[in-house]
Amino acid sequence: MHPSHPLPGLVAGIALSLSVSAQVWTLQNPPPYPTLLARRAGGIAYHPAAGGLVMYGGLQSGPTLTMNDTWLWDGAAWTQLTPATTPPPRWGHKMVYDSRRGRIVTFGGRSPTTTTTANDTWEFDGTNWAQVITPTSPSARAFYGMAYDERRGKTVVYGIQSGGIAGSGQQTWEYDGTTWTQVVTAFTPPGLESPAMAYDKGRGVVVMFGGYNGTPPGTDYRLTWEYDGVDWVQKTTANAPLTGYRTGMVYDDYRGRLVLYGGYASATVQQKTWEYDGNDWTQVGTGGPGKITEGYMAWLPTTGQTVYFAGSGPTVVGTVNNETWTYSGASTAIAAPFGKGCATSVGIPTLAAGSTPVLGTNYLLTAAGAPAVSIGVVIHGLDNLELSPGVYLPFDLGLAGIAGCGLEVRTDITVVELPVAGTFTHTFAVPNNPGLTGIALYSQVLLLDSLAPNGFGGMTNAMHAVLGL
């Protein structure tokens, strides 16, 4: 076994102190918000050029009105933007930020009236909106789930109002900036309305939880699904939120996990916050925004907070407010698997965490299923998005003569280990330095094996870890 070693100095300079010890929702109270901000079921997404979260559209009540205004939350106040071009009024839509092209993307929704459903595609470049005419597109729909897959550069849409009794709610669509393409997967979740959906950047998968299907008698699902661009996989978790119907869910990039809030469970208010680290769901607190369905929820990287705005219910369903809440969570250490391995001469090896990377402790990684005679090369990296500028992960190692294998992590550090009886445990000593809190570490193992199908070796899955308390 290779001796333990400290976290190398190359991460020390980018450390960000995030020593939050508890989960806290805070109602923001700048000067009074304009009354016309009160709404529900619209879209919101971060745009760096705009300088904050861009919110568009939604449904007002008293009187009922579909909106087509654009607002910016910069972490301190709301400001109405005045783009030269703007989409028609709409609600029941979602918005995501396409980081490769610098555009916010939205699709369809109920537009331009409260009941008519659209299938148009619009983008916001930080200043103006523009409609994109695509050769193909999903059918008109609202109340779907949407996420942007940064590794593949694709916007993913799943679901439809009522869950798509006719079957359209079970369609997976992807948008690449030019057109929409329906993806046929081997496994398909049920047809869903308003599933909670977000991209887990740390593990490179779209996560979808819950949703509703209107086929009588109606089902409120509480299942977790993950989509890697090829197939949907249902994840078995020991715990799960009590509802995923009309909730909000975002990826907390500072802490490397998903945050889910609100919703109903059999008409019972769920004023609860849950987090998903890739292994399991954990309820981390009660209390928070009072309007617990159809709120605008997004991650604001400039402040390191989850933002929850407006929403509907629970006292009188359909009523809305103009409150803005922020959430900060505990910086606990996590570690979870992602990605795919490839075969050695004895099958596909695995990599698992024997502990989490708590500051001042040893982070243990165990590789199993190695050939009796092989050499393990442990790869650690600080990124799982790009191998080098413009070269995205996972990287096809067939281009390097290692056919059938993919590199999931950037190659910042490599350490040689020698398996014994097909396994070894790699020890990574994490410094007791609070400044390292929130640093992401990605790991994978290459097993050199001349008898492997490709004549070179195989790879384990990868691990995503976040250093913390």
MARVEXDO-167022 format. One record per residue (C-alpha): z, y, x. Coordinates in steps of 0.25 Angstrom, whole numbers, plus 5000, padded with zeros to 4 digits. Each point is the difference from the previous one (the first is absolute). Example, Ala and Ser with C-alpha at 12.3 -4.5 7.8 and 13.67 -1.06 7.14 Angstrom:
% MARVEXDO-167022
503149825049/499850145006/
//
This chain:
% MARVEXDO-167022
500050005000/499750145005/501250095003/500350114990/499550135002/500250144995/499150084991/499150075009/500050155003/498750024994/500650014986/501250095004/499150125000/499649984986/501349974993/500450074988/501549994996/500149954985/501449965000/500250004985/501249924996/499749994985/499050014988/500050144994/499250074989/500150155000/499550094989/499350125006/500350144995/499150115006/499750114990/499749954986/498749924999/499050054990/500149934987/498649955000/500449915011/500749914990/499149874999/499849855002/499049905004/499150085010/499749985015/500650045013/499749985014/500350065014/498950085007/500350055014/498950124999/500750054987/501349995007/500849914990/499949924987/498850034991/500249984985/498950004990/500049984985/500949934990/500550014986/500850104994/500849994987/500450104989/498850024998/499349885006/499050055010/499249945012/500150085012/498950035011/500950095010/500249975015/501450035006/500649995014/501449965004/500350045014/501449945001/500650134994/499250064988/498949974991/498750095001/498849994991/498749995008/498750064995/498949915005/498650054997/499649864993/501049924992/499949874993/500149994984/501449994994/500549865002/501349925000/500349855002/499350015014/500549975014/499750075013/500049965015/499750065013/498849945008/500550035014/498749965007/499150104992/501150114997/499949994985/500949984988/499349904991/500249984985/499349924989/499850004985/501350024992/500050054986/499150125000/499650104996/500849984987/501349934998/499349874995/498649995007/500049925012/499150045012/499449925012/499750125009/500450015015/500550135006/500550045014/500850125005/499850055014/501250095001/499350124994/499049954989/499749894991/498749934999/499449894992/499449885007/498949934993/500149855003/498949904998/501049914994/501550014995/501049944992/500050014985/500750124993/501549985002/501450065001/501449955003/499549925012/500649985014/499450075012/500349995015/499250045013/499949895010/500050085014/499649885008/498749974993/499750144995/500049964985/500650054987/500449894992/500250004985/500649894991/500350004985/499750074987/500650054987/500749894992/499849915012/498549984996/500049904989/498549985001/500249965015/499750135007/501450025004/499949885010/498950075008/500250055014/499250125004/499850075014/499450135003/499550045014/499650144998/498649974995/500149894989/501049914993/499949855002/500749894992/500749905009/500049864995/501349935005/500549854999/501350044994/500150114989/501350074995/500150014985/499350114993/500950125001/500350144995/500750105009/500449915011/500850065011/499050005012/500150055015/499549975013/501049945010/499550075013/501049925009/499449864995/498650054997/500049954985/499950064986/501349964993/500050004984/501249974992/500249994985/499150054989/499849974985/499049924993/499750034985/499649864996/500949974989/501249995000/499950095013/500549975014/500850095009/499749935013/501050005012/499249935011/499650055014/498649995005/499350035013/498650035003/499449995014/498650044997/499649854998/500949944990/501350034991/501249925004/501249994990/501350025009/501349924996/501250095002/501449974998/500250134992/499150104992/500150134993/500349984985/498750074996/498750045007/499450074987/499750145002/500850025012/499750075013/499949945013/499650065014/500149955015/501050075008/499350025013/501350045008/500849874996/498849904998/500349964986/499650024986/500850084990/500049974985/500750084989/500150004985/499449944988/500549924988/500449864999/500049964985/500250144996/501250015009/500050125010/499849965014/500650125008/500049925013/499450005013/499449885007/499449975014/499149895005/499949975015/499049894999/501049894998/500850044988/500450114990/501350075002/500750094989/500550125009/500650094989/500150054986/499850144995/498950095002/498950074992/500349994985/498549994996/499849865005/498649964996/498650065003/500650105011/499250055011/500549925013/499550025014/500450005015/500150145007/499949975015/500350155003/501449984995/500249855001/500349994985/499649934988/499650104989/500249974985/499550114990/500050014985/499849874992/500449954986/501149954992/501149944998/500750084989/498750034993/498849925005/498850105003/500950125003/499850055014/500750105009/499650085013/501149955009/499749965015/500949905007/500049955014/500549875006/500549965013/500449865004/500849925010/499449985014/500349855000/499349915010/498949904994/499149905004/498949934992/498749915003/498650054997/498649965003/499449865004/500049915011/498949915006/500149855004/500349945013/499849855003/501249974991/499850104989/500350144996/501350055007/501050094994/500950125004/501350034993/501250095002/501349945003/500750144999/499650144997/499950115011/501450074998/500250105010/500949955012/499649854996/499049895004/498849994991/499649855000/498649954997/499749854999/498649945002/499949864995/498849904999/499550025014/499349895008/500949925009/499350065012/499750144998/500350145004/500550114990/499650145002/500950094991/499350134997/500850124995/499450134995/500450134994/498850004990/499349904990/498950104996/499250025012/499849925013/499450135006/499450134994/499049964989/500249855003/500849944988/500949894999/500049884997/499049995012/499049885000/500449925013/498749934998/499450125007/500849965012/499749854999/501249964992/499249964988/500749994986/501250095005/500450144997/500950095007/501050074990/500850095010/499750105011/500249955014/501050095006/500949905006/499749855004/501049905004/499849855004/500949894994/499949855002/500249924988/500949885000/499749884990/499150104993/500950124998/500750115007/500950124997/499650145005/501250105002/499750144999/501250095004/500150124991/500750125007/501250064992/499250144999/500150074987/498750075003/499249874999/500449994985/498749984992/499149955011/499149904996/499749885009/498949904997/499949865007/499149885001/499949885009/498749945007/500149865004/499149965011/499549864997/498749945006/500049894989/499950114989/498849994991/499550135007/500349945014/500950125003/501350004991/500650044987/500850114994/501250014991/500250104988/500650135004/501350074997/500350144996/501450055004/500750144999/501150035009/501350054993/501449984996/
//
